Amino acid sequence: MNYRKDRYGNDISILGYGCMRFTQTGGKVDLEKAEKEILAAYHAGVNYYDTAYVYPGSEAALGEILARNGIRDSVKIATKLPHYLIRNENSMEKYFSEQLTRLQTDHVDYYLMHMLTDVQTWERLKELKILEWLEEKKKSGAIRQVGFSYHGNSDMFCRLVDAYDWDFCQIQYNYMDENSQAGRKGLQYASSKGIPVIIMEPLRGGRLANRLPEQAVKIFEQYPVSHTPVQWALRWLWNQPEVTCVLSGMNSVEMVEDNVATAADVQIGELGRDEENMLRDVVTAMNAKMKVGCTGCGYCMPCPKGVDIPGTFAAYNRYYTEGRMTSLREYIMCTAMRKTSSAASNCIECGKCETHCPQHIGIRGELKNARRKLEGPVYKVARRVIKWMRAY
C-alpha cells in the first residue's frame, strides 16, 4: 500500500474504504460480509474508512466491526455532520453524540460538513455557533480534523475553501469530471492552500467500471498497456500528486484485492501524454450522445441571476449518457440544495453568457431544453422538501 500525508503529517492510505455501499440484506447491513471485506482491506494496509450519519446502518456496522476486532485505534474514521438537519446549537451535539455511540468510539479522526453546497450555508452554520462548537471538540480531542464534502462547480468550491481554515476536503473527481464539479481547478486550488483532498466517485457510480459504451471498451482493449477500466480510472487519479486518498465503495473481497493491488504499485507521474490522450478518447466515446458541447470552462460565469450554467449542462448531458435519475440527482445537488437556487429556471435570457462562450453555444435555448428535462415534478417536489427542511 502506498501512503500520502494529511495536513499534519499523518500517513493516509491512498485507497480509502467508502462505507456507503455495504451490502444490505433484509434492510440491514450484512455484517458478516462487510466484516470480511473491511478486514481484507485493513490487513492490506487501508487505514481510512469513510461513512456518514445518513448512510443506512453504515456507522453502526463500521463501529461494530472495528470494535470487535480491536482495530479502532489502528485506523482513521471519517464521518459527516448532517448540517442540513441542524436547527440549533444543541442539534450539533445531539447528532455527534449519536455518531460516537454508533461508531463505538470517543473521537472522530476526520469530521466533514456533509454536502456543503455554498458559502451562504456555511454562514448560516456560523450563526448557529458551529465555529465555537468545532473549536471545543478539537480542543477536547473528540474531533481531530475538520473538513467538508462538496458537489457543485469549481468557483463555489474555491470560495468555500477560503471560508474557513479547513484541515481537508472531499470532492467528486474522475477523468469524466476533470472539468466539471470542483474539477482539476478545485483540486489544485485546495492543494495550493495546503489542504489534502479526498476523492469520492472515482468510478462515477460504476459508470467507468462496467457501463462503458462499446467504443470506449475497444479503446481500452487496443491500448498496448493492459489495465482494466477500473485500474485506469484509479491510476489516473493517483497519477496526480494533489490527490491524497481515493475512496472506493468496495463490496466484495475480490474488489478489495484488485484495488489494493493497484494501490500498491502505482506511482505519481507514471501516466504520460499518450495515456492522457487515450483517456480523452474514452471520454469522447462516452460523450457521443451528449446534447451540449459544454467543456465546463466557466467563461459564461458568473450569471447575473445565479444560474449554474456549466453544472446545468453537465447534468443535462448526463440525462442522455447516464440516465434520468443520475442526471436528476446531480442537478438537485448542484442547484436546489444551495441556499440560493442556481437552477436553469432563474434564467432571464439576458444573453450575457453567450457573449463569453468560446464554444459559441446558444446557451439561452439550451437552458430552456435542460429545464424541460430536469425541472419536472420530481425536481419540484425535491425543491419544496429542501425548502421546508431549511425552514423547519
C-alpha positions, 0 to 999 in steps of 0.5 A: 500500500502506498501512503500520502500525508494529511495536513499534519503529517499523518500517513493516509492510505491512498485507497480509502474504504467508502462505507456507503455501499455495504451490502444490505440484506433484509434492510440491514447491513450484512455484517458478516460480509462487510466484516470480511471485506473491511478486514481484507482491506485493513490487513492490506494496509487501508487505514481510512474508512469513510461513512456518514450519519445518513448512510443506512446502518453504515456507522453502526456496522463500521463501529461494530466491526472495528470494535470487535476486532480491536482495530479502532485505534489502528485506523482513521474514521471519517464521518459527516455532520448532517448540517442540513438537519441542524436547527440549533446549537444543541442539534450539533451535539445531539447528532455527534453524540449519536455518531460516537455511540454508533461508531463505538468510539470517543473521537472522530479522526476526520469530521466533514460538513456533509454536502456543503453546497455554498458559502451562504450555508456555511454562514448560516452554520456560523450563526448557529455557533458551529465555529465555537462548537468545532473549536471545543471538540478539537480542543477536547480531542473528540474531533481531530480534523475538520473538513467538508464534502462538496458537489457543485462547480469549481468557483463555489468550491474555491470560495468555500475553501477560503471560508474557513481554515479547513484541515481537508476536503472531499470532492467528486473527481474522475477523468469524466469530471476533470472539468466539471464539479470542483474539477482539476481547478478545485483540486489544485486550488485546495492543494495550493492552500495546503489542504489534502483532498479526498476523492469520492466517485472515482468510478462515477457510480460504476459508470467507468467500471462496467457501463462503458459504451462499446467504443470506449471498451475497444479503446481500452482493449487496443491500448498496448498497456493492459489495465482494466477500466477500473485500474485506469480510472484509479491510476489516473487519479493517483497519477496526480500528486494533489490527490491524497486518498481515493475512496472506493465503495468496495463490496466484495473481497475480490474488489478489495484485492484488485484495488489494493493491488493497484494501490500498491504499485502505482506511482505519481507521474507514471501516466504520460501524454499518450495515456492522457490522450487515450483517456480523452478518447474514452471520454469522447466515446462516452460523450457521443450522445451528449446534447451540449458541447459544454467543456465546463470552462466557466467563461459564461460565469458568473450569471447575473441571476445565479444560474449554474450554467456549466453544472446545468449542462453537465447534468443535462448531458448526463440525462442522455449518457447516464440516465434520468435519475443520475442526471436528476440527482446531480442537478438537485445537488448542484442547484436546489440544495444551495441556499440560493437556487442556481437552477436553469429556471432563474434564467432571464435570457439576458444573453450575457453568457453567450457573449463569453462562450468560446464554444459559441453555444446558444446557451439561452435555448439550451437552458430552456431544453435542460429545464424541460428535462430536469425541472419536472415534478420530481425536481419540484417536489425535491425543491419544496422538501429542501425548502421546508427542511431549511425552514423547519 
